[in-house]
């Protein structure tokens, strides 16, 4: 029995001394429960919306204040006319616009009937539906309040219009996300594991003493993954067009260029992971923690970022997938070009340069 207890103690000591085992046993559950608990939600919070108020009377102001005071919405801007609506949506600043008709209060009191149009960005159909339902609920609540002491009830008629995906096809949301995940995993994870495998088996040193120069070895390792990723991206786009009838409203050439940029960004991240990984196991673990979960949960293609706690919202800014999903939706669904997506493009370029510079700094070759 003493031998058995001693054996158990030895196993405990072994686990405690192994930092990787401790992280998997204790760290991963904490990270996962925080991510899944806070990020995975069907609720919306702090969604940016715009107001187009043709009436500008007391009633419309009361409704606007009621919407703004809820935790669900934040008034991002006030639009002057209808021509600004599409531009605001394409900039990605807002998710919905509320349009109050002219003489709203007068029609409500004299005709007992007034209309509000709700325009939502349906590139994310689940969020668009939720926004519409929440606004309708707030309007119904306001209507009940003003009808308490009135015999002839006032009627507010909300009319909802979905743009960029009027049929609310969920595939329009999932195609950009799936493309992002596949390109990230093939480009970054496979590259990091491939280079780490060479280092683990000692074949990297054999390659480095060959007539090829070190940078040629690294380029030779990543070129196949660039070609595979471009092939994957092409297949996904063709399937989304031919099978799922997904439109590409923007420039196809611009879409290709952005895909190649994201592939290079992912490859540079994979090389960075390989520089800090001595073996495939460590490369796989780092890739899963830093790529798989963040790409799925924190990229914004499934769960709205605005509904996450501020700390997670801040973290999403360093996730390359977030910016690529915005770019894909902008090109494919909204038909926008570089004039609207220059910021996201520059961020990906900056991340690529940062990953490459950090990889060069950390990459140390020792030939003995």
Secondary structure as the mmCIF struct_conf table of DSSP 4:
data_model
#
loop_
_struct_conf.conf_type_id
_struct_conf.id
_struct_conf.beg_label_comp_id
_struct_conf.beg_label_asym_id
_struct_conf.beg_label_seq_id
_struct_conf.end_label_comp_id
_struct_conf.end_label_asym_id
_struct_conf.end_label_seq_id
HELX_RH_AL_P HELX_RH_AL_P1 UNK A 2 UNK A 17
HELX_RH_AL_P HELX_RH_AL_P2 UNK A 19 UNK A 22
HELX_RH_PI_P HELX_RH_PI_P1 UNK A 23 UNK A 27
HELX_RH_AL_P HELX_RH_AL_P3 UNK A 28 UNK A 39
BEND BEND1 UNK A 42 UNK A 42
BEND BEND2 UNK A 46 UNK A 46
STRN STRN1 UNK A 47 UNK A 53
BEND BEND3 UNK A 54 UNK A 55
BEND BEND4 UNK A 57 UNK A 57
HELX_RH_AL_P HELX_RH_AL_P4 UNK A 58 UNK A 69
BEND BEND5 UNK A 70 UNK A 72
STRN STRN2 UNK A 73 UNK A 78
BEND BEND6 UNK A 80 UNK A 81
TURN_TY1_P TURN_TY1_P1 UNK A 82 UNK A 82
HELX_RH_AL_P HELX_RH_AL_P5 UNK A 83 UNK A 91
TURN_TY1_P TURN_TY1_P2 UNK A 92 UNK A 92
BEND BEND7 UNK A 95 UNK A 95
STRN STRN3 UNK A 96 UNK A 100
HELX_LH_PP_P HELX_LH_PP_P1 UNK A 101 UNK A 101
TURN_TY1_P TURN_TY1_P3 UNK A 102 UNK A 103
HELX_RH_AL_P HELX_RH_AL_P6 UNK A 104 UNK A 110
BEND BEND8 UNK A 111 UNK A 112
STRN STRN4 UNK A 113 UNK A 121
TURN_TY1_P TURN_TY1_P4 UNK A 122 UNK A 123
BEND BEND9 UNK A 124 UNK A 124
HELX_RH_AL_P HELX_RH_AL_P7 UNK A 125 UNK A 146
TURN_TY1_P TURN_TY1_P5 UNK A 147 UNK A 149
BEND BEND10 UNK A 151 UNK A 152
STRN STRN5 UNK A 155 UNK A 163
BEND BEND11 UNK A 164 UNK A 164
TURN_TY1_P TURN_TY1_P6 UNK A 166 UNK A 167
TURN_TY1_P TURN_TY1_P7 UNK A 170 UNK A 170
HELX_RH_AL_P HELX_RH_AL_P8 UNK A 171 UNK A 184
HELX_RH_PI_P HELX_RH_PI_P2 UNK A 185 UNK A 189
HELX_RH_AL_P HELX_RH_AL_P9 UNK A 190 UNK A 201
TURN_TY1_P TURN_TY1_P8 UNK A 202 UNK A 202
HELX_RH_AL_P HELX_RH_AL_P10 UNK A 203 UNK A 208
TURN_TY1_P TURN_TY1_P9 UNK A 209 UNK A 209
BEND BEND12 UNK A 210 UNK A 212
HELX_RH_AL_P HELX_RH_AL_P11 UNK A 214 UNK A 242
TURN_TY1_P TURN_TY1_P10 UNK A 243 UNK A 243
BEND BEND13 UNK A 244 UNK A 244
BEND BEND14 UNK A 250 UNK A 250
HELX_RH_AL_P HELX_RH_AL_P12 UNK A 252 UNK A 275
TURN_TY1_P TURN_TY1_P11 UNK A 276 UNK A 276
BEND BEND15 UNK A 278 UNK A 279
HELX_RH_AL_P HELX_RH_AL_P13 UNK A 280 UNK A 287
HELX_RH_PI_P HELX_RH_PI_P3 UNK A 288 UNK A 292
HELX_RH_AL_P HELX_RH_AL_P14 UNK A 293 UNK A 297
BEND BEND16 UNK A 298 UNK A 303
HELX_RH_3T_P HELX_RH_3T_P1 UNK A 305 UNK A 307
BEND BEND17 UNK A 308 UNK A 308
HELX_RH_AL_P HELX_RH_AL_P15 UNK A 310 UNK A 316
TURN_TY1_P TURN_TY1_P12 UNK A 317 UNK A 318
HELX_RH_AL_P HELX_RH_AL_P16 UNK A 320 UNK A 329
HELX_RH_PI_P HELX_RH_PI_P4 UNK A 330 UNK A 334
HELX_RH_AL_P HELX_RH_AL_P17 UNK A 338 UNK A 362
#
